[in-house]
Each structure stands twice: as C-alpha cells, then as structure tokens.
Amino acid sequence: MEAFVLRMRPLGEADRILTLFCQERGKLDGVAKGVRKTRSKFGARLDFFARSRLTLHAGRSLDIITGATLVAGAWERLVEPDVFRLVSYVAEVVDALCEPDLAVPDIYDMLCEFQEALSVAAAPVQTRSLQSVFDLRALAALGLGLELDACARCGTPLGRRPFAGGRAALSPEAGGLVCRQCIDAGSADPGEMRRELRIVRISSREFELLRQARSMTFKEAATRSDVGALAQVSHAFVQHHLGRVSKALGPYEGKRGLPRTVLSGSSH
C-alpha cells in the first residue's frame, strides 16, 4: 500500500514509530526497525511527508514496516522554512482530525495533489494561500465544510442580498454564515439556549473568494497571493475543530488566526 509519513517518534535506540496515512486504511501507526541507523536501508523512503509504497507485517500492538519504496518526496521544498511550517501544519491537522483505521480517500487524494503542487510550484510559494485552500477542502472532506449558502444556525437562505454594512458574518461554532437575527438572539438569550458565537467578519469580496477557494486546486493556490488573506478565516474553523492552537503554526500564529473576531457575549 502507499502511505504518507505524517509523524515520527523515536523508539528505543534505533527504531521509530511512524504515523502513516494511506488510502485503504486511513491513519495508522507502524514501527520502522533500525531506521535511525546511518546504514538503514529505508533512508529517505520513510522521512517526514514522504509518500512510499510499503509492506507491513502485523505485530502484537503495532504493524511492522518490512519494506518501503519511495514514490514521491518533498524535501527539495521542505528546506524552505515557510514551506516546512505549512507541511507540518497539514500533517498535524490530518493526524488530529482523522480517526485511526478509518479510510478517507478524499483526504489521501488531496495529500497527493498537495505534494505534487509543492514539487512543481515556482518560488516563492504562496504558503498562506495553500493553507486557506487546504483548510477549506480538508474540512469539506471530513464532513465539516463551511455553510456559505444559508445561515448555519436557522437555515435561512441568504441568496444574493447585501450583507450588513457590506460584510458577511461567519462563526466557527455555528459552522459558517450566520444571519443578524441569530447573532442578536445568541447575545440576548439569557437561558441555557444561549449560545455564544465568535464572529469573524469579512467583506463581500472576501466572501466570494472564500466560496471559490473551496474548490480551488493547490497548483492554482500556490500562485495566488490574494487567497492568502483568507487563511485567518479558514484557520479559525480548523482551530475550532482542533480545540487548540496549532502546534505547527505556533502560539503567535494561533493568536493571529482571529484578528477580525468580535465576541457576541462573553468569551469561553
């Protein structure tokens, strides 16, 4: 089977536990014996974010990797700090949001497309734009896609009517767009039905770009600087499902993730 290496952890003096993601089984852990030795036969075939064809043997608790053939790697671009941080973020999100032994073919295909886009993209790579598109497409593949056609709370179709003050309101807690009535109700309801909403406000132009980015290819995103402005919005939704600040982006980037947020009611 083919698999991506999402994470590596040392085991003993010479082995590693690898978190893998494959098309057939989704996320799983495997042991690469002797891979940390200088003369290891695996070498770059089991490096971070390498895509390799593997043979596995079922062990007592973890599968043992008995063979590996490199299909594609990304180390030519991973030496660039911004690209390495982006790829680390992608691996972190897939690892955190995907359940073990649950196949998600759309996520695997997306990782293949993402890796290919990195290998052919001309410098400089628009990493913020790639992050925006990854966020939106990954959430959609996991059934957590943003609702951008109606109010995510009450279901009222928004159509093409103007937004309040020319801006759209989105809420990670609600799952997408929220109308003014739901925002007002969320801040005014004093009982248990009250729901506090973090509101991210974007312009109508940014909103249309957000809709387009949901189906944008990674090759296109790698050349589009304008899509990078959406990373702060898309990451707010990913961060909500992670339940924490991204370790790959770091605390500073995590705090920047909601720069245009207005709290309706008190914060959590």
N, C-alpha and C positions, 0 to 999 in steps of 0.2 A: 504494500500500500504506500501511497505518497502522503507525506505529512510535513507540516511546518514546525520548527522548533520555536516555541513561544517563551520558554523559560528554562534556565539551567541552575541546578543546585548541586554543590559538592556532596559526595557520599564517600566516606572513608578517605583513603589516601589517593586513589587513582580513578574512582568511578564518579559518575554524575547521574542525578535524576533529572530527566528531561520532561517538561510538559509539552506535549505534542498536540497538533490539531490536524485531523485528517478528514477526508470526505466521507468515509464509510462509518467511522465511529465517533466523530467529533473530537472532543478533548479527552486525552488520556495521559497517564504518566508512564514512563518507561525508563529502564536503567541501561546506561551505556557503560559497560565494564571496560576499564583501562583507558578511557577516552582522554584522561588528563595526563597520560604519559606522553613524553616527547615523541616516541615512536609509535603512537597509536595509529592503527590502520584506518580509523574513522576520520581523523583530522577535521577539515573544514566541512565535511559532509554532515556533521552534527553541531555546527556553530549556530549562534543565535540567528533566527529568522531564515535559516537555510531551508529549502524545500528539497527533501530527499525521498528516494524510494527505499522503504525499509522492510526488513523481515523481522518478525517478533516471535519470541517463544514465551509462552505463558509461564510465569513464575508463581510462587506462593502468594505473594501480595502485589507484585508489580510485573509487568511484561519486561522481558529482557531483549534488548536490541542485538540481534545476531548478525545483521548485515545492513549496509547503507550505501546507496549510490546517489550522488548529488544530481539533482535535476536543475535547480537554479539557486543562486545565492545573491546576496545584495551587498556584500562587503565593500564593493567599489564605491557605493554611495554612503554606507554607514560610517565611513570615516569623517563625513561632514557632520558637525555637532547637531545642527538643526534637523537633519535627516535622521540621525540616530535617535534623537529625542522623539521624533514623530513615530518611528517604527517601534520604539519602546512603548509608546502610548497605545499604538494599535494592538500590540501583543498583550498589553495589560488589560485593555478593555475586553478583548476576546476571551482571555483567561478568566476574567472576573464575571462576565455576563453569560458565559456558556456553561451548561451543566456537563459533568463527566459522562462519557459514553452516550451522548445524545447527538446524533448526526444533524448538522445544519449545513446542507450542501451549498446554500446561498452564501454563507459566510466563507466557506472554503474557496469557492469560485471568486469571491470578492478579494480574498487574500492573494490569489494567483494574479488577478488583474492589477492589484495594488503593487505587487512586487515587480511585475513587468513594466508598469508605468514608471517606477523609480529607475529601472535599469536603462530606459530609453530617454528619459526626460533630460533636456538640456539644462545646464546650470544658468542661473540659480533656480532651484526647485522651489515652487510656491508651497511651502510646507503647511502654512496656515489654511490655504485653500484645500489642500489634500485632507487635512484634519476635518474641515467642515463637511466635505463630501463623505468621508469615512463615517463620521458621527451619524449623519442622516441615513446613510444606506445600511449601516450596521444595525441601528435601532429598528429600521423597517424589516430587515431580515429576521430579527428576533421577535417580531410582532409588537414592537414598541414604537412604531413610527409616529411622527408628529401629525396631529389632526390640523390640517390647514385649509379645510373647505367649510367647516362649520364650527360653532362653539363646542369645545371639547367637554363642557360641563352640561349644557342644556340641549345641545344638538341643533340649535337654531342655525339654519344655513346663512352664511354671511354674504354669499354671492359677490357682486362687484360694488356693493355700496361703500361709500367713503368711510375710512376709519376715523375714529375720534381724533381731531387735531392732525389728521394726515398720518397717524401712526397706528400700528397694529399692536395688540397686547397678547403676549404668549405666556403660558405658565407651565413649568416643568411638572408641577404636581398634578395639574389638570390633564396634561398630555398634549397641549397645543394651544390653539387660539382660544381666547375667552372673550365673551362679549361684555359690554359695560354693565349690563344688568347683573351678571354673575359676579363681576368684580365688586360691585356695590353690595350685593347680597352677602358675599363672603366676608366683607369687612363689617357688616352691620348685624349679622345674626349672632345673638348672644348665647345661644344654647349649644348643645352637643352637635347640632347640624352645622355649626360654623366651621368653615374650612379656610385656613389661611393660605393665601396664594402669593408666591413670589412672582412678580410680574416683570417680564422683560419686554420693553417697548422698542419697536423698530419701525423705520419709515416704510411707506408703501412700496418704494423701490426695493429696499432690502427684503421686504416680504416676498415680492415676485421673484427675486433672485434666490431666496430660500426655497421656493417651490421648484425652481429649475434645478437647483443643486441636488434635489432628491434623486434625480435620475442621471446626473452628470457622470461621465466617465472619469477615471483617475488621470488618464492621459490629458484630457482637457483641463481638469482642475490644476494639474501641475504647471500650467502656463497662465492661469487666470489669477491675477493679483486681487481682483475685486471680490472674489468669493471668500478670500481670507478674512474679510470683515465679519463674516457670519460665524467664525469659529467661536467667538464669545457666546453667541446664542446657542449654537448646536452643543457646545460643551456643557452648558447649563443643564440640558436634558440628560446628557450622558452622566454627568456628575450626580444628578438626582437618582439615577438607577444604580450607580456605583455605591451611593450612600457615603461617599467620602471624596476628598480631594485626590486627584490623580497623582500617584507617586512619580510617574514619568515626567509629568509637566512640572511638578514641584509645588510647594505652597504658594509661591509668588504667582505662578501662572494660574493656580486654582482660584486665588483671590481676584485675579483679573477676569475670571470667567463670567462674572455677573456685574459688569461695570455700569450697566444701564438698568439695574433692577430697582424697582420700587416695592417696598413691602406693604401689602394690604393687611392691616392688623399687625400684631407683634410677630417677631421672628421666632423660629424654633430655637 
